[in-house]
Amino acid sequence: MRKKIVAGNWKMNNSFNRGIELATEINKLVRKQDEHNVTVILSPPYIHLAEIARIIDKDVVSVAAQNCAAEPKGAFTGEVSAKMIKSTGAQYIIIGHSERRQYYCEDNPVLKQKVLRALENSLTPIFCIGELLSERESGNHFKVVKSQLEEALFDLPANAFGKIVVAYEPVWAIGTGVTASSAQAQEMHAFIRLTIADKYGKEMADSISILYGGSCKPSNAKELFANPDVDGGLIGGAALQADDFFAIINSF
């Protein structure tokens, strides 16, 4: 059965102290639940990783980095390697977020290397894919998403690909207040699963968690998560408030 996942991407927000407070608040809320049928992930800035990994209850909350270097180590000022991230106690890495693609010109070959670095260090990649508004309006959204999967992930052997979490983020619905309709989300998630099935087989496709990552919030999470191919969310702004984030977790 596929994992249900709610991952909070804090992006470049929260001071060190506020980050620890927020992680502590979320940890308390999740720990109080009678059932833990949702994998909860916090993805803070690098400076928080080690301390949050130390203070949270790893049975109910996991930690992810927001990025990693494409190189394993070396003279790359300002970069953070997957091995370094692993040493903090983190278990996941977000790779290929649209903001990394757009603002830092990370293309599929670079992202492919980052995925390999993550897997080499026993970290689970949360691999982001998604189209721009212009690509959707031109009718190329399926083609774009398929190429992102193929060029960055489809050289992986099946046993390695099976460790990936996919996050679909319509770029036109990130930070804009616009959300893909429930039907649009399901349509693309089903297409992603079919594309994976064509490459790796139906059994593999049915085992891969696919998250929705476009302005998911407490008011729409339940409707989005009710879709058969939507296995959770990669949450942005709503992850910065403990109550909102917990409400999304409870949408399952």
N, C-alpha and C positions, 0 to 999 in steps of 0.2 A: 504494500500500500504506500502511495506517495506521501512524503512528508508535507504537512501543512506548515508554512513558514511565514512569519512576520518579522521583517528586518527593518530596523530604523537607521537611516542614513543621516547622520547629523551634519554632514558636509562641513563647511568652515564656520562652525558655530560653537558657542559655549567656552568660557574660560575653563581652566583646569579644575578649579573648585566647583564651578557650576556643573561641569560634566560628571564629577564624582557624585554630587548631590542627585542629579537626574538618574544616573545609573542605579544608585541606592534606592531611590523612590520606585523605579520600575521593578527592580529585583524584589522589593517587599511586596508589591502588588501581585506579581506573578507567583511568588512563593506561597501566597495565601490561597491560591486556587486549589480546589480539591483534585482536579484532573489537569494533567499537563499534556494535552494532545496537540499542542502547537509548539514548534520550535521557534523560540524568541531569540533574535540576534540584535545586538547593539553595534553600530558601526561609527565610532567617534573619530575625531582627528587622532593622528599618531601620538600626540603627547599624552593622551588619556589611556592608551591601550594597556600598558602593563599594570597600571593601578586598578583599572576597571576589571581586568582579568583576575586580579588578586582578590577583589572584594566581593564579586558577584558569586552567587550559588550556581556553579557550572552544571548542576543537574536541571536547572530551569532556564538559564540565560547563557547565551554564547556571545562571543565577541568577534567582530570582523574589522579588518583594516579597509580603508576606502580605496586603496591603490597599492601597487608595489612596483619596484623597478623591473625592467626587462632583463637586466644583467644580474648574475648571481652575487657579485661583489666587485669592489675595485674603486678607482678614483673617479667617483661620480658624485660630486658635491651636491648635497641636498636630497639625494635619493635614499630610499629605504628598501632594503632587499627583503625578499620573501623569507629568507632564513632568519633575519632579524625580527620580522613580524612573528614568526613561529615562536621565537624565544620569549616573547611577551606573554604567551599563553593564549593568543588568538587562535581561532579555529577556521576562520573564513577570510576571503579577500574579495571585495567588489572589484571587478575588472571590466573595463569598457564602458563605464558610465558615459552618457551622452555629453556631459560637461567635460570629461577627459578627451573625448573624441573631438569636440568642438573647439575648446579653448587651448588644448595642448597638442592638437593635431595627431592624436594617437590613432593610427590606422590598423587594419586587421592584421598585417604581419607583425607589428609591434605587440598587439594584444595577444597574438598567438604565443609569443615568447613569454609574456607575463603569465599566461595560463600554465605553461610548462614549468615556470619557476614555482608557481603555487603548488602544483601537483608534486613536484620534486620534494617539497617540504611538508607534504601531508596536510596541506591547507585546501579547503574546498573553495573553488572559484564560484562566485555569484556573477555570471557573465551576462552583461547587459547588451541588448539589441533593441533597435527601434528606428523609426523613420521620422524625417523632418515633415513639416506641414506641406512643403512644396512637393515632396515625394508622394505623400498621400493624395494630394489634390491632382497630381498627374497620373495617378493609378499605378505607381511603381512601388507601393509600400510592401507588397509581398516579395517582390524581386529584391528589394534592398535588404529586408530581414533575412531572406534565404541566403544572400551572398555573405552577410555578416556571420551567419552560422558556418557556412561552408569554408570560408577563407580563414577563419580563426580556430575552428574546432574540429572540422571533419577529417583532419589528418590523424586525430587521436585514435588509438585502438579502443575497442569497445569497453574494456575494463577501466580505462582512464576516463572515457567520456561519461561513463556511468556515475562518476563522482561529481559531475558538474550540476550546479543549479542555474537555470536560465531565468533572466528577468527581462520581460518585455516592457519597454518604456517608450510610449509614443512621445517623441521629443516635443511635439506641439502641445502636450498636456502636462509639461513639467514646470511647475512654478508659475503657470499662467492662470490658474484657477479653472481652466478648461479640463474636463475629464472625458476620456473616451467613454462612450455609452457602454452599458453592460454587454450589449450585443456586439459592439465593435471589439471589445476586449476578448470576448469568447471566440469570435471569428479568428482573430490573430493568434490566440493561444492554440486553437485547434489546428491552424495552419502550421505553427511551429512544431507541434507534436507530430503532425503528418510528415513534415520534412525530416524530422529525426527518425521516424519509422521507416521512411524510404531509404535512409542510410544505414541505420543500425537495427532495424526490425521493430515490430510492434511492442514486444515485451520490454525492450529498452525504453521506447518512447513512453510507455505507460508508467514507467518507474521514475521518470525525470520530473522534478518539481519545477513548474513554470510560474513565476511571480509576476504580478502586475505592478508597474512602477510609474504611474502617471496621476499625480494629485489624488491619491487614495486617502480618504479621511473617514472619521466615524460616521458621517452621514451617508456615505455611499459604499462602505466596505462590505457590509452584509450582502448587498445586491451583487457586487462584483465577485465576492467569494462563493456565491451560490452557483456560479457557472461551473460546469463539469471539468473544464480544463484550466481553471484559475486556481492555483494551489496556495495563494497567499499574496503578500504584497511587499514591495520594497518602498518604504515610506520615507518621505522627505520632511516637510514642514510639520506634519502632525506628530512626528517622532520626537519633537523638541519639548512636548508637554506630556508628562507622565500619564495623566488621565486620558488624554486623547489617544495616546499610543496603546494604552491598556484597553480602551474601548474598541480599537481596531482588532486587537488580539481576540477579544471576546466576540467579535463578529462571526467567528466560526461556530 
